[in-house]
Amino acid sequence: MNKLKYQMVIQWSDEDDCFLVSFPDFPGQQWRTHRDTYALAVTNGIEALESLMLAYEATGEALPEPTVCSAA
């Protein structure tokens, strides 16, 4: 299974003046990383997701099931 099958939400924040990145399938803190451009937010998001997954594995905590969407 490709471990990067988790949702990554990237949303602009006027308040923070940057793109915020979250992973809805993982409980806890709403925003995991941020960047000034969308492309950098994607890059940081992938790195944050990989680090988050490593942290789960290091503590022996099971990764959550990814939300699966189906195209009609």
C-alpha positions as CSV (number, residue, x, y, z in Angstrom):
1,M,0.0,0.0,0.0
2,N,1.3,3.5,-0.9
3,K,1.6,5.1,2.5
4,L,0.9,8.6,1.2
5,K,-2.8,7.9,0.5
6,Y,-3.8,10.3,3.2
7,Q,-5.8,13.4,2.6
8,M,-3.8,16.6,2.6
9,V,-5.8,19.8,2.8
10,I,-4.2,23.1,1.8
11,Q,-6.0,26.2,2.6
12,W,-5.1,29.9,2.3
13,S,-5.3,31.9,5.5
14,D,-5.6,35.7,5.3
15,E,-4.9,35.9,9.0
16,D,-1.6,34.1,8.7
17,D,-0.9,35.3,5.2
18,C,0.2,31.8,4.0
19,F,-1.1,28.4,3.0
20,L,-1.9,26.1,5.9
21,V,-1.7,22.3,5.6
22,S,-3.6,19.7,7.5
23,F,-4.2,16.0,7.5
24,P,-7.8,15.2,8.4
25,D,-7.2,11.5,8.9
26,F,-4.9,12.2,11.8
27,P,-6.4,13.3,15.1
28,G,-4.9,16.2,17.0
29,Q,-3.6,19.5,16.0
30,Q,-5.6,21.0,13.0
31,W,-2.7,22.6,11.1
32,R,0.6,20.7,10.7
33,T,2.7,23.0,8.5
34,H,2.5,26.1,6.4
35,R,4.2,28.0,3.5
36,D,4.0,31.1,1.5
37,T,3.2,29.5,-1.8
38,Y,0.9,26.6,-2.8
39,A,3.8,24.6,-4.3
40,L,5.9,25.0,-1.2
41,A,2.9,24.0,1.0
42,V,2.6,20.8,-1.0
43,T,6.3,20.0,-0.5
44,N,6.2,20.8,3.2
45,G,3.0,18.8,3.5
46,I,4.6,15.7,2.1
47,E,7.5,16.1,4.4
48,A,5.2,16.7,7.4
49,L,3.1,13.6,6.5
50,E,6.2,11.4,6.2
51,S,7.5,12.7,9.6
52,L,4.0,12.2,11.2
53,M,3.9,8.6,9.9
54,L,7.4,8.0,11.2
55,A,6.4,9.3,14.7
56,Y,3.4,7.0,14.8
57,E,5.6,4.0,13.8
58,A,8.3,4.9,16.3
59,T,5.8,4.9,19.2
60,G,4.2,1.7,17.9
61,E,0.9,3.5,17.3
62,A,-1.1,2.2,14.4
63,L,-1.6,4.5,11.5
64,P,-5.2,5.6,11.0
65,E,-7.0,4.3,8.0
66,P,-6.9,6.7,5.1
67,T,-10.2,8.2,4.0
68,V,-11.0,6.7,0.6
69,C,-13.1,8.6,-2.0
70,S,-14.5,7.0,-5.1
71,A,-15.2,8.6,-8.4
72,A,-18.7,7.9,-9.7
